[in-house]
Amino acid sequence: MIDEALVKRLIAGQFPQWADLPLASVQSGGTDNVIFRLGEHMSVRIPRVDWAIGQVEKEHKWLPSMASMLPLPIPTPIAMGMPALDYPWRWSVNRWLEGDNAVNEPIGDLPHAAHSMASFLRTLQQFPSTEGPAPGPHNSGRGEPLMLRDAAVRKAIEALHDVFDRTEATEAWEASLHAPKWEGEPVWLHGDLHPGNLLVQNNRLSAVIDFGLLGVGDPACDCMCAWTVLNDQSRPAFREGLAVDDVTWLRGSGWALSFGLTALAYYRHTNPVLSDISRRTIEEVLTDHRGNHI
């Protein structure tokens, strides 16, 4: 069990200079890590499932150099903790970012968010990607060809037959599969852009968090935020700001639909936060599909 007592002991044993700082758990709808606030300026991120253990080293390797260049704040690793006290994996101490999670405090200014996310992704995609991690288990395949997700998506459509129209969902999914696959160089991806991984201050997007699915691949993957976060009024500004072509936009809708369907099918009865995000994402994609906006 990962609780405050364990984390206090881990900190005292490995980072005694911070042992006397207050520690408090942070509520999150995330499934891979447990988060604590340490003092005023730091957070502690503790993996709680084995598939998340590689995220620590990946974030420590790549995020410090990216943080200084990106137009929105991101978590910056400060120290890496080691296995100890029967806790089996590495863990992180990061810089604390002020703001409310967008799940709890929805973004009020979506046009501003559209421009901010487009600027953020433009910059992220400009980082050299030749040594970046290709899609795989470490990032749930984010950035891989959509066809590799076909079986899982169709299974989710069947599982959700009582929630969404199967024919409509299948048509929208197959439309994205028909888009030509990405033939360019892979680009850096956050891989999980939805409200649970965004912070808000004064009604505006203020930071991007949780880079556990960081990797390189098809840029359409991060376009999913057009449907996970934005609405039909703000999506065009995001698309224009990122200069997304028709086929990438269509694949992006497929990524959003893939995320929404598989997450809702899996978390429908266990994680209300991700279920609500997923349900809204599916509705946004299907609404656009009906209006032929994708």
Secondary structure by P-SEA (a helix, b strand, c coil): cccaaaaaaaaaaccccccccbbbbbbcccccbbbbbccccbbbbbbccccccaaaaaaaacaaaaaacccccccccccccccccccccccbbbbbbbcccccccccccaaaaaaaaaaaaaaaaaccccccccccccccccccccccaaaaaaaaaaaacccccaaaaaaaaaaaaacccccccbbbbccccccccbbbccccccccccccccccccccccccccccccccccaaaaaaaacccaaaaaaaaaaaaaaaaaaaaacccccaaaaaaaaaaaaaaaaaaaaccc
